[in-house]
Amino acid sequence: MKTLTEFIIEEQAAFPNASGDLTRLLNDIGIAAKFVNREINRAGLTNIMGYNDEVNVQGEAQKKLDVYANEQFIGALRSGGECCAIASEENEKIIAFENEKSQSGKYVVAIDPLDGSSNIESNVSIGTVFSVYKRISKSGKGTTTDLLQKGTDLIAAGYIIYGSSTMLVYTTGRGVNGFTLDPSVGLFIRSHPNMKYPDSGTIYSINESNYIYFPDAIQKYIQYCHFDDPTTNRPYITRYIGSMVADFHRNLIKGGIFLYPGTIKNPSGKLRLLYECNPMAYIAEQAGGKASHGFGRVLEIEPKDIHQRSPFFAGPTFMVEKIEEFMQKYSPDFGKK
């Protein structure tokens, strides 16, 4: 059984000119995740639950754990020196590191430090989502332009799920591997090699409370999911946790589609492209599935803003293609300017 560090080093060996910087960066993320995991596991015993009396750039009330997780990942990436700038859900602008070591860093990171934090008090699985790009600027402090890259330019992406066990799942474009944290030794151990979506999928995950605000295509797709047709394994099972990481992870393991469409109120959806949609899309594709915004590939969207939003559908290819078929047929102009 390989540890995360051993596996990353072995992957690095496949690239003769690799410097080891990406290896160290991914290890920095793993270290920060251990600190966040510790506080989450102690959340009911310490004064870290509840709100922080502040609102983030998204207009969402910040939880104390949101702030703690953000600080841990920023601190780990700053001290590591491989990353020159970060875009975080919790910060309006990018964080460009001032120290000389970081200014020579080759990478930038976009991160949602704590996805699903509204579920903290309910003891429901939450997570971290991250994406890694190679910087465009040559030197000095990182810039916003460094982070405004298409998902097709991703170097690595992953998520950490804090649940019944803590797992780190990531890809560098050579398949998807999952590592479970062994708390007795404090190491991430590879537990899920070469993760792939099952050939069949019978689960759909969507917040159906927004049904009346969905475009016709999504309403009709939900009706399609409910229809009894044994030849296509329908009706599908609905499962929705409310933490993107948890819903996506379960569907990757068991076979299902995660849907977060645009609505009449929010045509662009609510998920952020750089640090939620793109990393999960990259993982979905590397796991043999597909990720779409309803009319095309998520990874091909040209980002204009670090907090840009996008509709998002990810899962087995045949399930995502069915969504695209419904969008083209019933809501071809929805969300288009």
C-alpha positions as YAML, in Angstrom:
chain: A
units: angstrom
residues:
- id: 1
  name: MET
  ca: [0.00, 0.00, 0.00]
- id: 2
  name: LYS
  ca: [1.47, 3.31, -1.10]
- id: 3
  name: THR
  ca: [1.29, 6.56, 0.78]
- id: 4
  name: LEU
  ca: [0.28, 9.75, -1.01]
- id: 5
  name: THR
  ca: [3.87, 10.99, -0.94]
- id: 6
  name: GLU
  ca: [5.26, 7.73, -2.36]
- id: 7
  name: PHE
  ca: [2.67, 7.69, -5.13]
- id: 8
  name: ILE
  ca: [3.29, 11.30, -6.13]
- id: 9
  name: ILE
  ca: [7.04, 10.70, -6.27]
- id: 10
  name: GLU
  ca: [6.50, 7.62, -8.47]
- id: 11
  name: GLU
  ca: [4.28, 9.68, -10.78]
- id: 12
  name: GLN
  ca: [6.97, 12.35, -10.95]
- id: 13
  name: ALA
  ca: [9.50, 9.74, -12.07]
- id: 14
  name: ALA
  ca: [7.47, 9.24, -15.26]
- id: 15
  name: PHE
  ca: [8.50, 12.73, -16.38]
- id: 16
  name: PRO
  ca: [12.30, 12.95, -16.92]
- id: 17
  name: ASN
  ca: [12.39, 16.75, -16.69]
- id: 18
  name: ALA
  ca: [10.17, 17.03, -13.61]
- id: 19
  name: SER
  ca: [11.55, 19.40, -10.97]
- id: 20
  name: GLY
  ca: [9.53, 18.04, -8.05]
- id: 21
  name: ASP
  ca: [7.75, 21.36, -7.46]
- id: 22
  name: LEU
  ca: [4.29, 19.93, -8.21]
- id: 23
  name: THR
  ca: [5.05, 17.00, -5.93]
- id: 24
  name: ARG
  ca: [5.82, 19.37, -3.07]
- id: 25
  name: LEU
  ca: [2.77, 21.51, -3.80]
- id: 26
  name: LEU
  ca: [0.42, 18.51, -3.64]
- id: 27
  name: ASN
  ca: [2.08, 17.42, -0.41]
- id: 28
  name: ASP
  ca: [1.49, 20.94, 1.00]
- id: 29
  name: ILE
  ca: [-2.22, 20.58, 0.20]
- id: 30
  name: GLY
  ca: [-2.25, 17.17, 1.91]
- id: 31
  name: ILE
  ca: [-0.64, 18.61, 5.04]
- id: 32
  name: ALA
  ca: [-3.15, 21.48, 5.25]
- id: 33
  name: ALA
  ca: [-5.97, 18.97, 4.80]
- id: 34
  name: LYS
  ca: [-4.81, 17.09, 7.89]
- id: 35
  name: PHE
  ca: [-5.07, 20.24, 10.00]
- id: 36
  name: VAL
  ca: [-8.54, 20.99, 8.63]
- id: 37
  name: ASN
  ca: [-9.59, 17.39, 9.22]
- id: 38
  name: ARG
  ca: [-8.45, 17.61, 12.84]
- id: 39
  name: GLU
  ca: [-10.56, 20.70, 13.52]
- id: 40
  name: ILE
  ca: [-13.60, 19.26, 11.75]
- id: 41
  name: ASN
  ca: [-13.39, 16.13, 13.88]
- id: 42
  name: ARG
  ca: [-13.23, 18.30, 17.02]
- id: 43
  name: ALA
  ca: [-15.86, 20.78, 15.86]
- id: 44
  name: GLY
  ca: [-18.47, 19.80, 18.44]
- id: 45
  name: LEU
  ca: [-15.94, 20.02, 21.27]
- id: 46
  name: THR
  ca: [-14.28, 23.34, 20.49]
- id: 47
  name: ASN
  ca: [-15.44, 26.87, 19.77]
- id: 48
  name: ILE
  ca: [-15.04, 26.56, 16.01]
- id: 49
  name: MET
  ca: [-18.64, 25.90, 15.00]
- id: 50
  name: GLY
  ca: [-21.07, 28.63, 13.99]
- id: 51
  name: TYR
  ca: [-20.67, 31.88, 12.12]
- id: 52
  name: ASN
  ca: [-17.79, 34.33, 12.03]
- id: 53
  name: ASP
  ca: [-19.99, 37.47, 11.84]
- id: 54
  name: GLU
  ca: [-18.58, 38.23, 8.39]
- id: 55
  name: VAL
  ca: [-19.73, 37.74, 4.79]
- id: 56
  name: ASN
  ca: [-17.47, 36.49, 1.99]
- id: 57
  name: VAL
  ca: [-17.28, 37.86, -1.56]
- id: 58
  name: GLN
  ca: [-20.13, 35.55, -2.61]
- id: 59
  name: GLY
  ca: [-22.48, 37.26, -0.15]
- id: 60
  name: GLU
  ca: [-22.51, 34.13, 2.01]
- id: 61
  name: ALA
  ca: [-22.16, 34.20, 5.79]
- id: 62
  name: GLN
  ca: [-18.75, 32.80, 6.73]
- id: 63
  name: LYS
  ca: [-18.48, 29.95, 9.19]
- id: 64
  name: LYS
  ca: [-15.55, 29.85, 11.59]
- id: 65
  name: LEU
  ca: [-14.37, 26.66, 9.92]
- id: 66
  name: ASP
  ca: [-14.50, 28.38, 6.50]
- id: 67
  name: VAL
  ca: [-12.04, 30.96, 7.78]
- id: 68
  name: TYR
  ca: [-9.85, 28.38, 9.51]
- id: 69
  name: ALA
  ca: [-9.65, 26.16, 6.40]
- id: 70
  name: ASN
  ca: [-8.87, 29.14, 4.19]
- id: 71
  name: GLU
  ca: [-6.03, 30.20, 6.48]
- id: 72
  name: GLN
  ca: [-4.56, 26.69, 6.60]
- id: 73
  name: PHE
  ca: [-4.42, 26.21, 2.83]
- id: 74
  name: ILE
  ca: [-3.10, 29.73, 2.22]
- id: 75
  name: GLY
  ca: [-0.45, 29.26, 4.89]
- id: 76
  name: ALA
  ca: [0.67, 25.86, 3.58]
- id: 77
  name: LEU
  ca: [0.91, 27.07, -0.02]
- id: 78
  name: ARG
  ca: [2.68, 30.29, 0.95]
- id: 79
  name: SER
  ca: [5.32, 28.51, 3.03]
- id: 80
  name: GLY
  ca: [5.85, 25.78, 0.43]
- id: 81
  name: GLY
  ca: [7.03, 28.27, -2.17]
- id: 82
  name: GLU
  ca: [5.86, 26.33, -5.25]
- id: 83
  name: CYS
  ca: [2.74, 28.49, -5.64]
- id: 84
  name: CYS
  ca: [2.92, 32.22, -6.42]
- id: 85
  name: ALA
  ca: [-0.79, 33.10, -6.10]
- id: 86
  name: ILE
  ca: [-4.16, 31.73, -4.99]
- id: 87
  name: ALA
  ca: [-7.78, 32.39, -5.88]
- id: 88
  name: SER
  ca: [-10.05, 31.37, -3.00]
- id: 89
  name: GLU
  ca: [-13.81, 31.36, -2.63]
- id: 90
  name: GLU
  ca: [-13.34, 33.30, 0.61]
- id: 91
  name: ASN
  ca: [-11.36, 36.21, -0.88]
- id: 92
  name: GLU
  ca: [-12.58, 38.83, -3.33]
- id: 93
  name: LYS
  ca: [-9.23, 39.21, -5.09]
- id: 94
  name: ILE
  ca: [-6.37, 36.82, -5.69]
- id: 95
  name: ILE
  ca: [-3.75, 36.41, -2.99]
- id: 96
  name: ALA
  ca: [-0.36, 37.10, -4.58]
- id: 97
  name: PHE
  ca: [2.44, 36.01, -2.26]
- id: 98
  name: GLU
  ca: [5.03, 38.63, -1.38]
- id: 99
  name: ASN
  ca: [7.92, 36.42, -0.23]
- id: 100
  name: GLU
  ca: [10.77, 35.88, -2.66]
- id: 101
  name: LYS
  ca: [10.52, 32.09, -2.57]
- id: 102
  name: SER
  ca: [6.86, 32.09, -3.63]
- id: 103
  name: GLN
  ca: [7.40, 34.73, -6.32]
- id: 104
  name: SER
  ca: [9.60, 32.23, -8.14]
- id: 105
  name: GLY
  ca: [6.89, 29.56, -7.82]
- id: 106
  name: LYS
  ca: [5.77, 27.89, -11.03]
- id: 107
  name: TYR
  ca: [2.12, 27.34, -10.14]
- id: 108
  name: VAL
  ca: [-1.12, 29.05, -9.13]
- id: 109
  name: VAL
  ca: [-3.96, 27.41, -7.21]
- id: 110
  name: ALA
  ca: [-7.72, 28.03, -7.23]
- id: 111
  name: ILE
  ca: [-9.45, 26.59, -4.17]
- id: 112
  name: ASP
  ca: [-12.72, 26.25, -2.33]
- id: 113
  name: PRO
  ca: [-11.32, 25.66, 1.16]
- id: 114
  name: LEU
  ca: [-14.50, 24.23, 2.67]
- id: 115
  name: ASP
  ca: [-17.31, 23.15, 0.36]
- id: 116
  name: GLY
  ca: [-20.70, 22.47, 1.97]
- id: 117
  name: SER
  ca: [-19.92, 24.28, 5.20]
- id: 118
  name: SER
  ca: [-23.64, 24.88, 5.83]
- id: 119
  name: ASN
  ca: [-23.70, 21.17, 6.78]
- id: 120
  name: ILE
  ca: [-21.10, 21.48, 9.57]
- id: 121
  name: GLU
  ca: [-23.54, 21.59, 12.46]
- id: 122
  name: SER
  ca: [-25.44, 18.61, 11.01]
- id: 123
  name: ASN
  ca: [-22.30, 16.43, 10.99]
- id: 124
  name: VAL
  ca: [-22.67, 15.85, 7.26]
- id: 125
  name: SER
  ca: [-19.72, 15.28, 4.91]
- id: 126
  name: ILE
  ca: [-18.01, 18.43, 3.64]
- id: 127
  name: GLY
  ca: [-14.90, 18.95, 1.56]
- id: 128
  name: THR
  ca: [-12.17, 20.95, -0.13]
- id: 129
  name: VAL
  ca: [-11.82, 21.40, -3.90]
- id: 130
  name: PHE
  ca: [-8.65, 22.60, -5.64]
- id: 131
  name: SER
  ca: [-7.17, 23.13, -9.08]
- id: 132
  name: VAL
  ca: [-3.56, 23.77, -10.09]
- id: 133
  name: TYR
  ca: [-2.37, 25.71, -13.13]
- id: 134
  name: LYS
  ca: [1.08, 26.59, -14.41]
- id: 135
  name: ARG
  ca: [1.61, 30.34, -14.10]
- id: 136
  name: ILE
  ca: [1.65, 32.42, -17.28]
- id: 137
  name: SER
  ca: [3.69, 35.34, -15.95]
- id: 138
  name: LYS
  ca: [7.44, 34.81, -15.90]
- id: 139
  name: SER
  ca: [8.37, 36.04, -12.44]
- id: 140
  name: GLY
  ca: [7.39, 38.23, -9.52]
- id: 141
  name: LYS
  ca: [4.01, 38.18, -7.83]
- id: 142
  name: GLY
  ca: [1.31, 36.09, -9.45]
- id: 143
  name: THR
  ca: [-1.42, 37.89, -11.38]
- id: 144
  name: THR
  ca: [-5.13, 37.45, -12.03]
- id: 145
  name: THR
  ca: [-4.25, 36.49, -15.61]
- id: 146
  name: ASP
  ca: [-2.28, 33.53, -14.23]
- id: 147
  name: LEU
  ca: [-5.52, 32.17, -12.78]
- id: 148
  name: LEU
  ca: [-7.90, 33.01, -15.62]
- id: 149
  name: GLN
  ca: [-7.05, 29.90, -17.62]
- id: 150
  name: LYS
  ca: [-9.33, 27.33, -19.23]
- id: 151
  name: GLY
  ca: [-9.81, 24.00, -17.53]
- id: 152
  name: THR
  ca: [-8.02, 22.39, -20.47]
- id: 153
  name: ASP
  ca: [-4.84, 24.01, -19.09]
- id: 154
  name: LEU
  ca: [-5.10, 22.29, -15.71]
- id: 155
  name: ILE
  ca: [-1.97, 20.61, -14.40]
- id: 156
  name: ALA
  ca: [-3.69, 18.88, -11.46]
- id: 157
  name: ALA
  ca: [-7.01, 18.91, -9.62]
- id: 158
  name: GLY
  ca: [-8.54, 17.18, -6.66]
- id: 159
  name: TYR
  ca: [-10.80, 17.23, -3.67]
- id: 160
  name: ILE
  ca: [-10.69, 16.19, -0.04]
- id: 161
  name: ILE
  ca: [-13.83, 14.75, 1.52]
- id: 162
  name: TYR
  ca: [-14.17, 14.87, 5.30]
- id: 163
  name: GLY
  ca: [-16.68, 12.14, 6.11]
- id: 164
  name: SER
  ca: [-16.81, 8.75, 7.79]
- id: 165
  name: SER
  ca: [-13.21, 8.65, 6.64]
- id: 166
  name: THR
  ca: [-11.13, 11.45, 5.14]
- id: 167
  name: MET
  ca: [-10.10, 10.95, 1.53]
- id: 168
  name: LEU
  ca: [-7.97, 12.92, -0.89]
- id: 169
  name: VAL
  ca: [-8.83, 12.24, -4.54]
- id: 170
  name: TYR
  ca: [-6.70, 13.80, -7.27]
- id: 171
  name: THR
  ca: [-5.52, 13.58, -10.86]
- id: 172
  name: THR
  ca: [-2.61, 14.98, -12.84]
- id: 173
  name: GLY
  ca: [-4.10, 13.81, -16.13]
- id: 174
  name: ARG
  ca: [-2.98, 10.21, -15.67]
- id: 175
  name: GLY
  ca: [-6.14, 8.75, -14.14]
- id: 176
  name: VAL
  ca: [-7.80, 9.33, -10.78]
- id: 177
  name: ASN
  ca: [-6.55, 7.91, -7.48]
- id: 178
  name: GLY
  ca: [-8.01, 8.12, -4.00]
- id: 179
  name: PHE
  ca: [-6.11, 8.16, -0.71]
- id: 180
  name: THR
  ca: [-7.68, 7.55, 2.70]
- id: 181
  name: LEU
  ca: [-6.22, 9.19, 5.80]
- id: 182
  name: ASP
  ca: [-5.11, 6.66, 8.40]
- id: 183
  name: PRO
  ca: [-5.48, 8.69, 11.61]
- id: 184
  name: SER
  ca: [-3.33, 6.24, 13.59]
- id: 185
  name: VAL
  ca: [-0.22, 7.18, 11.60]
- id: 186
  name: GLY
  ca: [-1.31, 10.47, 10.03]
- id: 187
  name: LEU
  ca: [-0.71, 9.32, 6.46]
- id: 188
  name: PHE
  ca: [-2.85, 9.28, 3.33]
- id: 189
  name: ILE
  ca: [-2.78, 5.70, 2.01]
- id: 190
  name: ARG
  ca: [-3.85, 4.78, -1.53]
- id: 191
  name: SER
  ca: [-7.17, 3.00, -1.09]
- id: 192
  name: HIS
  ca: [-8.92, 3.63, -4.42]
- id: 193
  name: PRO
  ca: [-6.54, 3.10, -7.37]
- id: 194
  name: ASN
  ca: [-7.56, 4.08, -10.90]
- id: 195
  name: MET
  ca: [-11.05, 5.30, -10.01]
- id: 196
  name: LYS
  ca: [-13.64, 5.04, -12.79]
- id: 197
  name: TYR
  ca: [-17.34, 5.68, -13.09]
- id: 198
  name: PRO
  ca: [-19.28, 2.40, -13.21]
- id: 199
  name: ASP
  ca: [-20.56, 1.43, -16.67]
- id: 200
  name: SER
  ca: [-24.14, 1.98, -15.52]
- id: 201
  name: GLY
  ca: [-25.55, 4.79, -13.43]
- id: 202
  name: THR
  ca: [-28.82, 4.83, -11.52]
- id: 203
  name: ILE
  ca: [-28.49, 7.89, -9.25]
- id: 204
  name: TYR
  ca: [-29.23, 11.54, -9.90]
- id: 205
  name: SER
  ca: [-28.31, 14.30, -7.45]
- id: 206
  name: ILE
  ca: [-30.05, 17.65, -7.70]
- id: 207
  name: ASN
  ca: [-31.72, 20.13, -5.37]
- id: 208
  name: GLU
  ca: [-35.31, 19.50, -6.46]
- id: 209
  name: SER
  ca: [-36.62, 22.26, -4.20]
- id: 210
  name: ASN
  ca: [-35.66, 24.56, -7.11]
- id: 211
  name: TYR
  ca: [-37.85, 22.58, -9.53]
- id: 212
  name: ILE
  ca: [-40.21, 25.46, -10.37]
- id: 213
  name: TYR
  ca: [-37.21, 27.66, -11.24]
- id: 214
  name: PHE
  ca: [-35.51, 25.10, -13.49]
- id: 215
  name: PRO
  ca: [-35.67, 25.49, -17.28]
- id: 216
  name: ASP
  ca: [-38.04, 23.17, -19.13]
- id: 217
  name: ALA
  ca: [-35.19, 20.84, -20.08]
- id: 218
  name: ILE
  ca: [-34.24, 20.11, -16.47]
- id: 219
  name: GLN
  ca: [-37.87, 19.65, -15.40]
- id: 220
  name: LYS
  ca: [-38.37, 17.18, -18.25]
- id: 221
  name: TYR
  ca: [-35.12, 15.39, -17.37]
- id: 222
  name: ILE
  ca: [-36.31, 14.91, -13.78]
- id: 223
  name: GLN
  ca: [-39.57, 13.47, -15.13]
- id: 224
  name: TYR
  ca: [-37.45, 11.19, -17.33]
- id: 225
  name: CYS
  ca: [-35.55, 10.02, -14.22]
- id: 226
  name: HIS
  ca: [-38.86, 9.15, -12.54]
- id: 227
  name: PHE
  ca: [-40.22, 7.12, -15.47]
- id: 228
  name: ASP
  ca: [-40.42, 3.34, -15.06]
- id: 229
  name: ASP
  ca: [-38.31, 1.73, -17.81]
- id: 230
  name: PRO
  ca: [-36.37, -1.40, -16.79]
- id: 231
  name: THR
  ca: [-34.44, -1.38, -20.08]
- id: 232
  name: THR
  ca: [-32.66, 1.80, -18.96]
- id: 233
  name: ASN
  ca: [-32.63, 0.97, -15.21]
- id: 234
  name: ARG
  ca: [-35.23, 3.63, -14.50]
- id: 235
  name: PRO
  ca: [-36.64, 5.04, -12.35]
- id: 236
  name: TYR
  ca: [-33.36, 6.41, -11.10]
- id: 237
  name: ILE
  ca: [-32.66, 6.88, -7.39]
- id: 238
  name: THR
  ca: [-32.48, 10.44, -6.12]
- id: 239
  name: ARG
  ca: [-29.74, 11.21, -3.59]
- id: 240
  name: TYR
  ca: [-28.82, 14.75, -2.58]
- id: 241
  name: ILE
  ca: [-26.57, 15.69, 0.33]
- id: 242
  name: GLY
  ca: [-26.05, 19.38, -0.34]
- id: 243
  name: SER
  ca: [-22.24, 19.23, -0.31]
- id: 244
  name: MET
  ca: [-20.91, 19.16, -3.87]
- id: 245
  name: VAL
  ca: [-17.88, 17.09, -2.88]
- id: 246
  name: ALA
  ca: [-20.01, 14.50, -1.08]
- id: 247
  name: ASP
  ca: [-22.57, 14.19, -3.90]
- id: 248
  name: PHE
  ca: [-19.90, 14.02, -6.60]
- id: 249
  name: HIS
  ca: [-17.84, 11.47, -4.66]
- id: 250
  name: ARG
  ca: [-20.77, 9.16, -4.01]
- id: 251
  name: ASN
  ca: [-21.79, 9.26, -7.66]
- id: 252
  name: LEU
  ca: [-18.22, 8.53, -8.77]
- id: 253
  name: ILE
  ca: [-18.16, 5.48, -6.52]
- id: 254
  name: LYS
  ca: [-21.69, 4.18, -7.10]
- id: 255
  name: GLY
  ca: [-22.55, 5.53, -10.56]
- id: 256
  name: GLY
  ca: [-24.66, 8.63, -10.93]
- id: 257
  name: ILE
  ca: [-24.94, 12.17, -12.22]
- id: 258
  name: PHE
  ca: [-24.49, 15.37, -10.25]
- id: 259
  name: LEU
  ca: [-26.58, 18.28, -11.53]
- id: 260
  name: TYR
  ca: [-26.37, 21.95, -10.59]
- id: 261
  name: PRO
  ca: [-28.19, 23.76, -13.42]
- id: 262
  name: GLY
  ca: [-28.91, 27.39, -13.93]
- id: 263
  name: THR
  ca: [-32.32, 28.59, -12.81]
- id: 264
  name: ILE
  ca: [-34.68, 31.40, -13.76]
- id: 265
  name: LYS
  ca: [-33.28, 33.33, -10.77]
- id: 266
  name: ASN
  ca: [-29.63, 32.39, -11.47]
- id: 267
  name: PRO
  ca: [-29.20, 31.46, -15.16]
- id: 268
  name: SER
  ca: [-25.46, 30.90, -14.70]
- id: 269
  name: GLY
  ca: [-25.98, 28.59, -11.73]
- id: 270
  name: LYS
  ca: [-24.23, 29.05, -8.41]
- id: 271
  name: LEU
  ca: [-21.09, 26.92, -8.68]
- id: 272
  name: ARG
  ca: [-17.83, 28.74, -9.39]
- id: 273
  name: LEU
  ca: [-15.96, 27.79, -12.53]
- id: 274
  name: LEU
  ca: [-12.31, 28.04, -11.42]
- id: 275
  name: TYR
  ca: [-12.38, 26.25, -8.09]
- id: 276
  name: GLU
  ca: [-15.50, 24.06, -8.22]
- id: 277
  name: CYS
  ca: [-16.56, 23.22, -11.78]
- id: 278
  name: ASN
  ca: [-13.16, 22.95, -13.50]
- id: 279
  name: PRO
  ca: [-11.43, 20.68, -10.96]
- id: 280
  name: MET
  ca: [-14.46, 18.36, -10.71]
- id: 281
  name: ALA
  ca: [-14.82, 18.34, -14.51]
- id: 282
  name: TYR
  ca: [-11.17, 17.34, -14.88]
- id: 283
  name: ILE
  ca: [-11.63, 14.51, -12.40]
- id: 284
  name: ALA
  ca: [-14.86, 13.37, -14.09]
- id: 285
  name: GLU
  ca: [-13.17, 13.15, -17.48]
- id: 286
  name: GLN
  ca: [-10.12, 11.37, -16.08]
- id: 287
  name: ALA
  ca: [-12.51, 8.86, -14.44]
- id: 288
  name: GLY
  ca: [-14.02, 8.00, -17.82]
- id: 289
  name: GLY
  ca: [-17.02, 10.31, -17.49]
- id: 290
  name: LYS
  ca: [-18.06, 13.69, -18.80]
- id: 291
  name: ALA
  ca: [-18.70, 17.20, -17.47]
- id: 292
  name: SER
  ca: [-20.87, 19.74, -19.27]
- id: 293
  name: HIS
  ca: [-22.48, 23.14, -18.78]
- id: 294
  name: GLY
  ca: [-25.47, 21.85, -20.74]
- id: 295
  name: PHE
  ca: [-24.27, 22.82, -24.20]
- id: 296
  name: GLY
  ca: [-20.63, 21.77, -24.17]
- id: 297
  name: ARG
  ca: [-17.52, 20.89, -22.27]
- id: 298
  name: VAL
  ca: [-16.97, 22.74, -18.98]
- id: 299
  name: LEU
  ca: [-13.19, 22.66, -19.38]
- id: 300
  name: GLU
  ca: [-13.41, 24.72, -22.57]
- id: 301
  name: ILE
  ca: [-15.13, 27.74, -20.99]
- id: 302
  name: GLU
  ca: [-13.01, 30.90, -21.22]
- id: 303
  name: PRO
  ca: [-12.99, 32.42, -17.70]
- id: 304
  name: LYS
  ca: [-13.46, 36.17, -17.38]
- id: 305
  name: ASP
  ca: [-13.55, 36.49, -13.60]
- id: 306
  name: ILE
  ca: [-12.06, 34.44, -10.76]
- id: 307
  name: HIS
  ca: [-15.51, 34.01, -9.20]
- id: 308
  name: GLN
  ca: [-17.34, 33.30, -12.46]
- id: 309
  name: ARG
  ca: [-20.23, 30.84, -12.19]
- id: 310
  name: SER
  ca: [-21.42, 28.07, -14.49]
- id: 311
  name: PRO
  ca: [-24.12, 25.42, -14.71]
- id: 312
  name: PHE
  ca: [-22.55, 22.04, -14.05]
- id: 313
  name: PHE
  ca: [-23.42, 18.43, -14.89]
- id: 314
  name: ALA
  ca: [-20.95, 15.61, -14.24]
- id: 315
  name: GLY
  ca: [-21.17, 11.83, -14.27]
- id: 316
  name: PRO
  ca: [-21.06, 8.82, -16.59]
- id: 317
  name: THR
  ca: [-20.89, 9.93, -20.20]
- id: 318
  name: PHE
  ca: [-24.26, 8.53, -21.25]
- id: 319
  name: MET
  ca: [-26.04, 10.34, -18.40]
- id: 320
  name: VAL
  ca: [-24.42, 13.70, -19.15]
- id: 321
  name: GLU
  ca: [-25.10, 13.34, -22.87]
- id: 322
  name: LYS
  ca: [-28.78, 12.78, -22.07]
- id: 323
  name: ILE
  ca: [-28.82, 16.12, -20.20]
- id: 324
  name: GLU
  ca: [-27.22, 17.84, -23.21]
- id: 325
  name: GLU
  ca: [-29.83, 16.25, -25.45]
- id: 326
  name: PHE
  ca: [-32.64, 17.62, -23.25]
- id: 327
  name: MET
  ca: [-31.06, 21.08, -23.09]
- id: 328
  name: GLN
  ca: [-30.70, 21.28, -26.86]
- id: 329
  name: LYS
  ca: [-34.26, 20.05, -27.44]
- id: 330
  name: TYR
  ca: [-36.24, 21.88, -24.76]
- id: 331
  name: SER
  ca: [-34.17, 24.88, -23.61]
- id: 332
  name: PRO
  ca: [-31.75, 25.70, -26.44]
- id: 333
  name: ASP
  ca: [-31.47, 29.40, -25.55]
- id: 334
  name: PHE
  ca: [-31.51, 29.17, -21.76]
- id: 335
  name: GLY
  ca: [-28.76, 31.20, -20.12]
- id: 336
  name: LYS
  ca: [-27.37, 32.42, -23.43]
- id: 337
  name: LYS
  ca: [-26.82, 36.14, -23.83]
...
